[in-house]
Amino acid sequence: MLRLNPLLRFNGQACAALGFYSEVFGGSLVVQTYADWAAADPSADIAEADLGLVVAGYLKTPSGFIIETVDWPAAEPVPVKNTAVSLSLEGDPANVNALTKVFTRLSEGATNVTNFADTGMGFWFGSLVDKFGVTWEVAINPSVGM
């Protein structure tokens, strides 16, 4: 089986972001820091400044999708964010209440681009940039056939 998971890279905010997404979506968290890596492999060359950062973070939601996070090591330059990428969360019309709740939670501290609402064309849509700089698009799309 193949699976495509978003891997979100942060500059010291991976653990906080994953905790926030856990509150929004529910599910089980696994967070490993560079300190965990150093403890497991004493020969690993890990900078002191990185020990508190996340080397691998995973949230498996009750819906079955997985969000992965990682922090950039201090010695590596943080890349420019790619604003052409967004996470799209879709459901069928039976999911309107659940997706409204998710959109509301993601909106906490976010910049709303488009409020989640009925477009009048048979589907609902909303988009935002969350408080960690991740762009989300949330939609009810009856034509997807989920």
KOLFI-111560 format. One record per residue: x, z, y of N, C-alpha, C in turn; residue number from 1. Coordinates in pm, 1 decimal, decimal comma, m for minus. Layout:
N
<nxx:X&nzz:Z&nyy:Y&caxx:X&cazz:Z&cayy:Y&cxx:X&czz:Z&cyy:Y&pos:NUM>
...
% end
This chain:
146
<nxx:84,4&nzz:0,0&nyy:m118,5&caxx:0,0&cazz:0,0&cayy:0,0&cxx:88,6&czz:0,0&cyy:124,3&pos:1>
<nxx:49,1&nzz:m77,3&nyy:221,7&caxx:119,3&cazz:m80,5&cayy:349,7&cxx:35,9&czz:m7,1&cyy:453,9&pos:2>
<nxx:104,9&nzz:52,5&nyy:550,6&caxx:35,6&cazz:124,3&cayy:657,7&cxx:116,0&czz:102,1&cyy:785,9&pos:3>
<nxx:46,1&nzz:83,3&nyy:895,1&caxx:109,8&cazz:69,7&cayy:1024,8&cxx:78,2&czz:195,4&cyy:1105,5&pos:4>
<nxx:182,1&nzz:273,4&nyy:1137,9&caxx:164,5&cazz:397,4&cayy:1213,9&cxx:230,2&czz:383,0&cyy:1350,6&pos:5>
<nxx:164,2&nzz:431,4&nyy:1455,1&caxx:232,5&cazz:433,1&cayy:1584,2&cxx:342,1&czz:539,8&cyy:1583,2&pos:6>
<nxx:459,0&nzz:504,1&nyy:1634,3&caxx:569,4&cazz:598,8&cayy:1653,6&cxx:588,7&czz:611,3&cyy:1803,9&pos:7>
<nxx:556,1&nzz:727,8&nyy:1856,9&caxx:563,1&cazz:751,3&cayy:2000,6&cxx:690,6&czz:826,1&cyy:2032,2&pos:8>
<nxx:771,6&nzz:770,1&nyy:2121,5&caxx:899,9&cazz:830,7&cayy:2159,8&cxx:884,6&czz:901,4&cyy:2293,7&pos:9>
<nxx:938,7&nzz:1022,6&nyy:2298,7&caxx:926,1&cazz:1104,7&cayy:2418,8&cxx:1062,1&czz:1155,0&cyy:2464,0&pos:10>
<nxx:1063,9&nzz:1202,0&nyy:2585,9&caxx:1184,1&cazz:1261,1&cayy:2643,0&cxx:1162,9&czz:1412,5&cyy:2651,8&pos:11>
<nxx:1168,0&nzz:1479,8&nyy:2535,2&caxx:1151,1&cazz:1624,0&cayy:2529,9&cxx:1008,0&czz:1672,3&cyy:2520,7&pos:12>
<nxx:910,7&nzz:1582,4&nyy:2508,3&caxx:769,8&cazz:1621,7&cayy:2503,8&cxx:703,5&czz:1591,9&cyy:2369,5&pos:13>
<nxx:778,7&nzz:1552,7&nyy:2268,0&caxx:719,5&cazz:1511,5&cayy:2140,1&cxx:637,4&czz:1622,8&cyy:2076,4&pos:14>
<nxx:688,2&nzz:1744,2&nyy:2075,5&caxx:617,1&cazz:1856,0&cayy:2011,9&cxx:488,7&czz:1887,6&cyy:2088,3&pos:15>
<nxx:495,4&nzz:1891,2&nyy:2219,6&caxx:376,6&cazz:1918,7&cayy:2301,3&cxx:272,2&czz:1808,7&cyy:2284,0&pos:16>
<nxx:316,8&nzz:1682,7&nyy:2280,3&caxx:224,0&cazz:1570,8&cayy:2262,4&cxx:157,1&czz:1578,7&cyy:2125,5&pos:17>
<nxx:234,5&nzz:1605,4&nyy:2023,2&caxx:178,5&cazz:1612,8&cayy:1888,2&cxx:79,1&czz:1729,0&cyy:1877,5&pos:18>
<nxx:109,4&nzz:1841,1&nyy:1940,9&caxx:15,4&cazz:1952,6&cayy:1943,0&cxx:m114,3&czz:1915,5&cyy:2013,0&pos:19>
<nxx:m103,7&nzz:1842,5&nyy:2123,7&caxx:m221,3&cazz:1796,7&cayy:2197,0&cxx:m304,4&czz:1702,8&cyy:2110,4&pos:20>
<nxx:m240,1&nzz:1605,1&nyy:2045,4&caxx:m312,8&cazz:1509,9&cayy:1961,0&cxx:m376,7&czz:1581,9&cyy:1842,1&pos:21>
<nxx:m313,2&nzz:1687,3&nyy:1793,6&caxx:m371,5&cazz:1767,0&cayy:1685,8&cxx:m499,9&czz:1834,9&cyy:1732,4&pos:22>
<nxx:m501,2&nzz:1883,5&nyy:1856,9&caxx:m623,1&cazz:1943,6&cayy:1912,4&cxx:m732,5&czz:1839,1&cyy:1930,5&pos:23>
<nxx:m694,7&nzz:1717,1&nyy:1968,6&caxx:m791,6&cazz:1610,5&cayy:1991,2&cxx:m851,0&czz:1559,4&cyy:1859,9&pos:24>
<nxx:m764,4&nzz:1528,9&nyy:1762,7&caxx:m807,4&cazz:1462,0&cayy:1640,4&cxx:m823,3&czz:1555,0&cyy:1519,8&pos:25>
<nxx:m763,3&nzz:1674,4&nyy:1524,2&caxx:m759,1&cazz:1759,7&cayy:1406,4&cxx:m653,1&czz:1707,3&cyy:1311,1&pos:26>
<nxx:m637,5&nzz:1773,9&nyy:1198,5&caxx:m544,0&cazz:1726,3&cayy:1097,9&cxx:m427,9&czz:1819,4&cyy:1075,1&pos:27>
<nxx:m333,7&nzz:1772,5&nyy:995,7&caxx:m218,4&cazz:1855,5&cayy:960,0&cxx:m92,1&czz:1802,9&cyy:1025,7&pos:28>
<nxx:m12,2&nzz:1897,3&nyy:1074,7&caxx:111,2&cazz:1866,4&cayy:1147,0&cxx:233,6&czz:1897,2&cyy:1062,2&pos:29>
<nxx:334,3&nzz:1812,4&nyy:1076,2&caxx:468,1&cazz:1840,2&cayy:1024,5&cxx:562,7&czz:1808,2&cyy:1138,8&pos:30>
<nxx:643,0&nzz:1906,8&nyy:1179,8&caxx:738,5&cazz:1885,2&cayy:1288,8&cxx:875,6&czz:1931,0&cyy:1241,5&pos:31>
<nxx:972,6&nzz:1840,6&nyy:1251,3&caxx:1111,0&cazz:1872,6&cayy:1217,6&cxx:1195,7&czz:1852,0&cyy:1342,7&pos:32>
<nxx:1275,3&nzz:1951,7&nyy:1374,9&caxx:1362,2&cazz:1942,5&cayy:1491,1&cxx:1503,9&czz:1905,0&cyy:1448,3&pos:33>
<nxx:1584,2&nzz:1873,4&nyy:1547,2&caxx:1726,0&cazz:1847,3&cayy:1517,9&cxx:1791,5&czz:1973,2&cyy:1461,1&pos:34>
<nxx:1742,9&nzz:2092,0&nyy:1500,8&caxx:1795,4&cazz:2217,2&cayy:1445,5&cxx:1765,1&czz:2226,8&cyy:1296,1&pos:35>
<nxx:1645,5&nzz:2183,0&nyy:1256,4&caxx:1611,8&cazz:2179,5&cayy:1113,5&cxx:1706,6&czz:2086,4&cyy:1038,3&pos:36>
<nxx:1734,9&nzz:1971,8&nyy:1099,1&caxx:1825,6&cazz:1874,7&cayy:1038,6&cxx:1965,6&czz:1935,2&cyy:1024,0&pos:37>
<nxx:2012,7&nzz:2000,8&nyy:1130,2&caxx:2145,8&cazz:2062,2&cayy:1126,9&cxx:2153,7&czz:2171,3&cyy:1019,7&pos:38>
<nxx:2044,9&nzz:2247,6&nyy:1002,6&caxx:2043,5&cazz:2353,5&cayy:901,4&cxx:2046,7&czz:2294,2&cyy:760,6&pos:39>
<nxx:1979,1&nzz:2181,2&nyy:742,5&caxx:1975,3&cazz:2116,4&cayy:611,1&cxx:2103,7&czz:2040,9&cyy:579,4&pos:40>
<nxx:2171,3&nzz:1994,0&nyy:684,3&caxx:2294,6&cazz:1916,4&cayy:665,0&cxx:2399,1&czz:1963,4&cyy:766,5&pos:41>
<nxx:2476,1&nzz:2067,4&nyy:731,4&caxx:2575,3&cazz:2122,0&cayy:825,0&cxx:2679,9&czz:2020,5&cyy:871,0&pos:42>
<nxx:2696,1&nzz:1910,3&nyy:798,3&caxx:2793,6&cazz:1809,1&cayy:840,2&cxx:2736,0&czz:1712,8&cyy:944,8&pos:43>
<nxx:2604,8&nzz:1721,6&nyy:972,6&caxx:2542,5&cazz:1632,3&cayy:1070,8&cxx:2599,8&czz:1659,9&cyy:1209,7&pos:44>
<nxx:2630,1&nzz:1554,3&nyy:1281,8&caxx:2686,3&cazz:1565,4&cayy:1416,1&cxx:2571,4&czz:1564,8&cyy:1517,7&pos:45>
<nxx:2520,9&nzz:1683,2&nyy:1548,9&caxx:2405,5&cazz:1695,9&cayy:1637,4&cxx:2446,3&czz:1775,8&cyy:1760,2&pos:46>
<nxx:2418,8&nzz:1718,3&nyy:1876,4&caxx:2454,9&cazz:1783,9&cayy:2002,5&cxx:2372,7&czz:1910,4&cyy:2023,5&pos:47>
<nxx:2432,5&nzz:2010,2&nyy:2081,8&caxx:2365,6&cazz:2137,4&cayy:2112,4&cxx:2237,9&czz:2113,7&cyy:2193,9&pos:48>
<nxx:2242,9&nzz:2018,8&nyy:2287,0&caxx:2128,6&cazz:1990,4&cayy:2373,8&cxx:2009,0&czz:1934,3&cyy:2297,3&pos:49>
<nxx:2032,7&nzz:1882,5&nyy:2176,4&caxx:1925,1&cazz:1820,8&cayy:2098,8&cxx:1857,8&czz:1915,6&cyy:2000,5&pos:50>
<nxx:1913,6&nzz:2032,2&nyy:1977,8&caxx:1864,9&cazz:2119,5&cayy:1870,4&cxx:1716,4&czz:2152,8&cyy:1880,6&pos:51>
<nxx:1662,9&nzz:2166,2&nyy:1999,1&caxx:1521,4&cazz:2198,2&cayy:2016,2&cxx:1430,0&czz:2077,5&cyy:2019,9&pos:52>
<nxx:1486,8&nzz:1958,1&nyy:2012,5&caxx:1407,0&cazz:1835,8&cayy:2019,5&cxx:1352,4&czz:1796,4&cyy:1882,6&pos:53>
<nxx:1247,2&nzz:1715,6&nyy:1884,3&caxx:1183,4&cazz:1669,4&cayy:1760,7&cxx:1254,6&czz:1544,8&cyy:1709,5&pos:54>
<nxx:1302,0&nzz:1552,1&nyy:1584,4&caxx:1362,4&cazz:1435,8&cayy:1519,9&cxx:1256,7&czz:1359,2&cyy:1439,8&pos:55>
<nxx:1151,9&nzz:1428,8&nyy:1394,2&caxx:1042,5&cazz:1364,4&cayy:1321,0&cxx:918,9&czz:1453,1&cyy:1329,4&pos:56>
<nxx:813,5&nzz:1399,8&nyy:1386,3&caxx:686,6&cazz:1471,7&cayy:1394,1&cxx:575,2&czz:1383,4&cyy:1342,4&pos:57>
<nxx:485,7&nzz:1442,0&nyy:1263,2&caxx:377,2&cazz:1366,0&cayy:1202,5&cxx:247,0&czz:1442,9&cyy:1215,3&pos:58>
<nxx:140,6&nzz:1371,1&nyy:1249,5&caxx:6,8&cazz:1424,7&cayy:1246,3&cxx:m75,8&czz:1334,0&cyy:1156,8&pos:59>
<nxx:m126,9&nzz:1390,1&nyy:1047,3&caxx:m219,4&cazz:1315,1&cayy:961,3&cxx:m358,7&czz:1366,4&cyy:992,4&pos:60>
<nxx:m443,8&nzz:1277,8&nyy:1043,1&caxx:m576,8&cazz:1317,5&cayy:1087,1&cxx:m676,1&czz:1316,4&cyy:970,8&pos:61>
<nxx:m789,7&nzz:1385,4&nyy:986,3&caxx:m892,8&cazz:1381,4&cayy:882,5&cxx:m944,6&czz:1239,1&cyy:855,7&pos:62>
<nxx:m932,4&nzz:1150,3&nyy:955,5&caxx:m974,1&cazz:1010,8&cayy:937,8&cxx:m872,8&czz:929,7&cyy:858,3&pos:63>
<nxx:m753,9&nzz:988,4&nyy:835,4&caxx:m653,4&cazz:921,5&cayy:753,5&cxx:m545,4&czz:848,0&cyy:830,3&pos:64>
<nxx:m557,5&nzz:839,1&nyy:963,6&caxx:m448,7&cazz:772,3&cayy:1034,4&cxx:m340,3&czz:873,3&cyy:1069,6&pos:65>
<nxx:m221,7&nzz:821,3&nyy:1091,2&caxx:m104,2&cazz:904,7&cayy:1115,9&cxx:m44,3&czz:868,3&cyy:1250,9&pos:66>
<nxx:m11,2&nzz:970,2&nyy:1329,1&caxx:62,3&cazz:951,7&cayy:1454,6&cxx:199,1&czz:1015,3&cyy:1434,0&pos:67>
<nxx:304,1&nzz:939,3&nyy:1462,2&caxx:440,5&cazz:990,2&cayy:1450,3&cxx:500,2&czz:1006,0&cyy:1589,7&pos:68>
<nxx:583,0&nzz:1109,9&nyy:1607,4&caxx:651,5&cazz:1130,0&cayy:1734,5&cxx:798,1&czz:1164,1&cyy:1710,6&pos:69>
<nxx:877,2&nzz:1138,5&nyy:1812,1&caxx:1019,7&cazz:1171,3&cayy:1810,4&cxx:1065,9&czz:1186,7&cyy:1955,4&pos:70>
<nxx:1166,9&nzz:1270,5&nyy:1977,3&caxx:1229,4&cazz:1282,5&cayy:2110,1&cxx:1358,2&czz:1201,0&cyy:2112,3&pos:71>
<nxx:1389,2&nzz:1142,8&nyy:2228,4&caxx:1517,1&cazz:1075,3&cayy:2245,4&cxx:1627,8&czz:1178,5&cyy:2248,8&pos:72>
<nxx:1735,9&nzz:1156,8&nyy:2173,7&caxx:1851,1&cazz:1248,6&cayy:2184,5&cxx:1907,4&czz:1245,1&cyy:2326,9&pos:73>
<nxx:1962,4&nzz:1356,9&nyy:2371,0&caxx:2011,6&cazz:1370,7&cayy:2508,9&cxx:2118,0&czz:1267,3&cyy:2544,4&pos:74>
<nxx:2201,6&nzz:1227,9&nyy:2449,3&caxx:2311,8&cazz:1135,9&cayy:2477,9&cxx:2266,1&czz:990,1&cyy:2491,3&pos:75>
<nxx:2144,6&nzz:959,6&nyy:2445,9&caxx:2096,1&cazz:821,5&cayy:2452,3&cxx:2012,5&czz:801,0&cyy:2578,0&pos:76>
<nxx:2027,4&nzz:685,4&nyy:2642,0&caxx:1944,8&cazz:658,9&cayy:2760,3&cxx:1798,0&czz:641,1&cyy:2719,6&pos:77>
<nxx:1709,1&nzz:698,5&nyy:2798,4&caxx:1566,2&cazz:683,9&cayy:2772,5&cxx:1524,5&czz:545,3&cyy:2821,0&pos:78>
<nxx:1462,2&nzz:465,7&nyy:2733,4&caxx:1425,1&cazz:330,0&cayy:2773,9&cxx:1307,1&czz:330,8&cyy:2870,8&pos:79>
<nxx:1290,7&nzz:219,8&nyy:2938,1&caxx:1175,7&cazz:201,1&cayy:3025,5&cxx:1053,0&czz:190,9&cyy:2936,4&pos:80>
<nxx:944,4&nzz:258,9&nyy:2976,3&caxx:822,0&cazz:253,6&cayy:2896,3&cxx:766,1&czz:111,7&cyy:2896,9&pos:81>
<nxx:716,5&nzz:71,1&nyy:2779,7&caxx:654,7&cazz:m59,6&cayy:2766,1&cxx:506,2&czz:m45,2&cyy:2796,1&pos:82>
<nxx:464,5&nzz:m85,6&nyy:2913,7&caxx:324,6&cazz:m69,7&cayy:2952,2&cxx:235,1&czz:m175,5&cyy:2889,5&pos:83>
<nxx:292,0&nzz:m270,7&nyy:2815,4&caxx:212,2&cazz:m373,6&cayy:2750,3&cxx:158,6&czz:m326,7&cyy:2615,4&pos:84>
<nxx:193,4&nzz:m205,7&nyy:2571,9&caxx:148,7&cazz:m154,1&cayy:2442,6&cxx:50,1&czz:m40,8&cyy:2465,4&pos:85>
<nxx:m60,3&nzz:m41,9&nyy:2389,7&caxx:m155,0&cazz:68,5&cayy:2394,8&cxx:m203,9&czz:97,2&cyy:2254,0&pos:86>
<nxx:m253,8&nzz:218,0&nyy:2233,9&caxx:m313,1&cazz:254,6&cayy:2106,2&cxx:m462,4&czz:229,1&cyy:2116,6&pos:87>
<nxx:m517,3&nzz:159,9&nyy:2018,3&caxx:m658,4&cazz:125,3&cayy:2018,0&cxx:m728,0&czz:203,3&cyy:1907,5&pos:88>
<nxx:m828,5&nzz:279,4&nyy:1944,3&caxx:m906,8&cazz:356,7&cayy:1849,0&cxx:m1048,3&czz:301,3&cyy:1852,2&pos:89>
<nxx:m1093,7&nzz:247,2&nyy:1739,0&caxx:m1224,7&cazz:183,6&cayy:1733,9&cxx:m1311,4&czz:243,5&cyy:1625,5&pos:90>
<nxx:m1441,4&nzz:231,7&nyy:1644,7&caxx:m1538,3&cazz:273,5&cayy:1545,1&cxx:m1663,1&czz:189,4&cyy:1556,1&pos:91>
<nxx:m1753,1&nzz:210,7&nyy:1462,5&caxx:m1879,5&cazz:137,6&cayy:1467,6&cxx:m1981,3&czz:220,6&cyy:1546,7&pos:92>
<nxx:m2101,5&nzz:166,0&nyy:1570,5&caxx:m2199,2&cazz:238,0&cayy:1653,6&cxx:m2232,7&czz:379,2&cyy:1605,1&pos:93>
<nxx:m2219,1&nzz:406,7&nyy:1477,8&caxx:m2246,5&cazz:541,2&cayy:1426,2&cxx:m2144,0&czz:643,3&cyy:1475,7&pos:94>
<nxx:m2031,5&nzz:597,2&nyy:1530,4&caxx:m1923,2&cazz:685,0&cayy:1575,7&cxx:m1923,1&czz:713,1&cyy:1725,8&pos:95>
<nxx:m2029,2&nzz:676,3&nyy:1797,2&caxx:m2027,5&cazz:689,6&cayy:1942,8&cxx:m2007,0&czz:834,4&cyy:1986,4&pos:96>
<nxx:m2069,3&nzz:931,4&nyy:1921,5&caxx:m2052,0&cazz:1071,2&cayy:1961,9&cxx:m1910,3&czz:1119,7&cyy:1935,3&pos:97>
<nxx:m1854,8&nzz:1085,6&nyy:1819,4&caxx:m1718,3&cazz:1127,5&cayy:1785,8&cxx:m1617,4&czz:1065,5&cyy:1881,8&pos:98>
<nxx:m1633,0&nzz:937,1&nyy:1913,5&caxx:m1537,8&cazz:870,7&cayy:2003,1&cxx:m1554,8&czz:917,6&cyy:2147,1&pos:99>
<nxx:m1676,6&nzz:953,4&nyy:2186,4&caxx:m1697,1&cazz:1011,1&cayy:2319,9&cxx:m1620,7&czz:1142,8&cyy:2330,3&pos:100>
<nxx:m1627,8&nzz:1224,5&nyy:2226,1&caxx:m1556,4&cazz:1352,0&cayy:2224,6&cxx:m1405,0&czz:1329,8&cyy:2230,3&pos:101>
<nxx:m1354,4&nzz:1234,9&nyy:2151,0&caxx:m1210,6&cazz:1204,1&cayy:2151,3&cxx:m1167,2&czz:1156,2&cyy:2289,3&pos:102>
<nxx:m1242,8&nzz:1065,5&nyy:2348,8&caxx:m1206,9&cazz:1013,7&cayy:2480,9&cxx:m1204,8&czz:1126,5&cyy:2584,6&pos:103>
<nxx:m1304,0&nzz:1214,5&nyy:2578,1&caxx:m1309,7&cazz:1327,3&cayy:2671,1&cxx:m1186,8&czz:1416,0&cyy:2656,3&pos:104>
<nxx:m1147,3&nzz:1445,4&nyy:2532,8&caxx:m1029,3&cazz:1529,9&cayy:2508,2&cxx:m902,1&czz:1460,0&cyy:2555,0&pos:105>
<nxx:m887,4&nzz:1330,3&nyy:2523,6&caxx:m768,8&cazz:1256,1&cayy:2567,3&cxx:m761,3&czz:1248,7&cyy:2719,5&pos:106>
<nxx:m875,8&nzz:1257,9&nyy:2786,1&caxx:m881,7&cazz:1247,9&cayy:2932,2&cxx:m825,0&czz:1369,2&cyy:3004,2&pos:107>
<nxx:m806,4&nzz:1480,8&nyy:2931,6&caxx:m754,6&cazz:1602,3&cayy:2994,2&cxx:m615,2&czz:1576,0&cyy:3051,3&pos:108>
<nxx:m602,7&nzz:1577,6&nyy:3183,0&caxx:m475,7&cazz:1552,8&cayy:3249,8&cxx:m436,1&czz:1406,1&cyy:3254,3&pos:109>
<nxx:m528,2&nzz:1317,7&nyy:3217,9&caxx:m498,4&cazz:1173,6&cayy:3209,5&cxx:m536,0&czz:1100,3&cyy:3337,3&pos:110>
<nxx:m489,0&nzz:977,7&nyy:3343,8&caxx:m531,1&cazz:885,1&cayy:3447,8&cxx:m634,3&czz:793,4&cyy:3383,9&pos:111>
<nxx:m759,9&nzz:805,2&nyy:3425,2&caxx:m863,7&cazz:718,7&cayy:3368,6&cxx:m851,5&czz:579,9&cyy:3429,0&pos:112>
<nxx:m848,1&nzz:482,9&nyy:3343,4&caxx:m846,7&cazz:344,5&cayy:3389,3&cxx:m989,0&czz:291,3&cyy:3388,2&pos:113>
<nxx:m1056,8&nzz:312,0&nyy:3276,8&caxx:m1195,5&cazz:270,7&cayy:3262,5&cxx:m1268,9&czz:380,6&cyy:3187,0&pos:114>
<nxx:m1377,0&nzz:433,2&nyy:3243,5&caxx:m1453,4&cazz:537,3&cayy:3175,3&cxx:m1514,6&czz:483,2&cyy:3046,5&pos:115>
<nxx:m1523,3&nzz:568,7&nyy:2945,5&caxx:m1583,8&cazz:530,3&cayy:2817,6&cxx:m1733,9&czz:522,4&cyy:2836,8&pos:116>
<nxx:m1788,3&nzz:401,6&nyy:2827,9&caxx:m1930,6&cazz:381,2&cayy:2853,8&cxx:m1978,4&czz:253,4&cyy:2785,8&pos:117>
<nxx:m2108,4&nzz:241,9&nyy:2775,4&caxx:m2171,3&cazz:122,2&cayy:2720,8&cxx:m2149,1&czz:8,5&cyy:2820,7&pos:118>
<nxx:m2090,5&nzz:m99,8&nyy:2774,1&caxx:m2060,7&cazz:m213,1&cayy:2862,2&cxx:m2182,8&czz:m299,5&cyy:2889,5&pos:119>
<nxx:m2289,8&nzz:m277,2&nyy:2812,7&caxx:m2408,2&cazz:m361,3&cayy:2827,6&cxx:m2397,8&czz:m490,7&cyy:2749,2&pos:120>
<nxx:m2287,3&nzz:m508,8&nyy:2678,4&caxx:m2267,3&cazz:m630,4&cayy:2599,4&cxx:m2261,6&czz:m598,9&cyy:2449,6&pos:121>
<nxx:m2319,7&nzz:m485,1&nyy:2410,6&caxx:m2324,3&cazz:m450,8&cayy:2269,7&cxx:m2210,1&czz:m363,6&cyy:2221,1&pos:122>
<nxx:m2119,7&nzz:m325,6&nyy:2310,6&caxx:m2013,0&cazz:m235,0&cayy:2268,7&cxx:m1978,1&czz:m138,1&cyy:2380,5&pos:123>
<nxx:m1910,3&nzz:m29,8&nyy:2342,9&caxx:m1861,9&cazz:71,5&cayy:2436,1&cxx:m1712,7&czz:53,2&cyy:2451,6&pos:124>
<nxx:m1660,8&nzz:88,6&nyy:2569,7&caxx:m1517,1&cazz:75,7&cayy:2592,1&cxx:m1472,5&czz:174,9&cyy:2698,3&pos:125>
<nxx:m1351,8&nzz:226,9&nyy:2681,2&caxx:m1287,5&cazz:309,9&cayy:2781,5&cxx:m1138,1&czz:306,7&cyy:2758,8&pos:126>
<nxx:m1061,5&nzz:319,4&nyy:2864,2&caxx:m915,7&cazz:323,3&cayy:2848,9&cxx:m858,5&czz:424,9&cyy:2946,1&pos:127>
<nxx:m742,1&nzz:481,0&nyy:2908,7&caxx:m677,5&cazz:580,2&cayy:2992,5&cxx:m529,8&czz:587,8&cyy:2957,4&pos:128>
<nxx:m455,4&nzz:648,9&nyy:3047,0&caxx:m315,5&cazz:683,6&cayy:3021,2&cxx:m312,6&czz:835,2&cyy:3011,6&pos:129>
<nxx:m280,8&nzz:888,3&nyy:2892,6&caxx:m288,8&cazz:1033,0&cayy:2874,2&cxx:m177,0&czz:1105,2&cyy:2948,2&pos:130>
<nxx:m181,5&nzz:1237,4&nyy:2944,4&caxx:m87,2&cazz:1317,3&cayy:3022,2&cxx:57,1&czz:1303,6&cyy:2974,1&pos:131>
<nxx:79,2&nzz:1235,1&nyy:2861,2&caxx:214,5&cazz:1210,1&cayy:2811,8&cxx:258,4&czz:1065,9&cyy:2836,1&pos:132>
<nxx:174,5&nzz:988,5&nyy:2908,5&caxx:209,7&cazz:851,1&cayy:2942,4&cxx:172,5&czz:748,1&cyy:2837,8&pos:133>
<nxx:93,3&nzz:786,3&nyy:2738,1&caxx:51,2&cazz:694,1&cayy:2631,7&cxx:m82,0&czz:632,0&cyy:2671,3&pos:134>
<nxx:m90,7&nzz:500,1&nyy:2662,7&caxx:m212,7&cazz:428,6&cayy:2696,3&cxx:m302,4&czz:418,7&cyy:2572,3&pos:135>
<nxx:m428,5&nzz:457,7&nyy:2589,2&caxx:m527,5&cazz:455,0&cayy:2482,1&cxx:m643,4&czz:364,9&cyy:2522,7&pos:136>
<nxx:m694,4&nzz:288,9&nyy:2426,9&caxx:m818,1&cazz:214,2&cayy:2443,5&cxx:m912,4&czz:261,4&cyy:2333,7&pos:137>
<nxx:m1030,9&nzz:305,4&nyy:2372,9&caxx:m1127,9&cazz:357,9&cayy:2278,8&cxx:m1250,5&czz:266,1&cyy:2286,3&pos:138>
<nxx:m1299,9&nzz:224,9&nyy:2168,4&caxx:m1409,7&cazz:127,9&cayy:2168,1&cxx:m1505,5&czz:149,1&cyy:2051,2&pos:139>
<nxx:m1630,3&nzz:117,8&nyy:2078,0&caxx:m1731,8&cazz:101,9&cayy:1974,8&cxx:m1754,9&czz:m48,5&cyy:1970,1&pos:140>
<nxx:m1723,1&nzz:m107,8&nyy:1857,6&caxx:m1730,8&cazz:m253,4&cayy:1846,7&cxx:m1805,9&czz:m289,4&cyy:1719,2&pos:141>
<nxx:m1935,0&nzz:m321,4&nyy:1731,1&caxx:m2013,0&cazz:m351,2&cayy:1611,5&cxx:m1964,4&czz:m473,3&cyy:1533,9&pos:142>
<nxx:m1891,3&nzz:m561,6&nyy:1598,8&caxx:m1845,9&cazz:m682,8&cayy:1531,0&cxx:m1721,2&czz:m662,1&cyy:1444,6&pos:143>
<nxx:m1658,8&nzz:m545,8&nyy:1455,5&caxx:m1536,8&cazz:m520,0&cayy:1378,0&cxx:m1570,7&czz:m503,2&cyy:1229,8&pos:144>
<nxx:m1688,0&nzz:m449,2&nyy:1200,0&caxx:m1729,2&cazz:m431,6&cayy:1060,7&cxx:m1646,3&czz:m329,7&cyy:987,4&pos:145>
<nxx:m1625,7&nzz:m214,1&nyy:1049,3&caxx:m1543,2&cazz:m110,1&cayy:989,6&cxx:m1608,1&czz:m49,1&cyy:870,1&pos:146>
% end
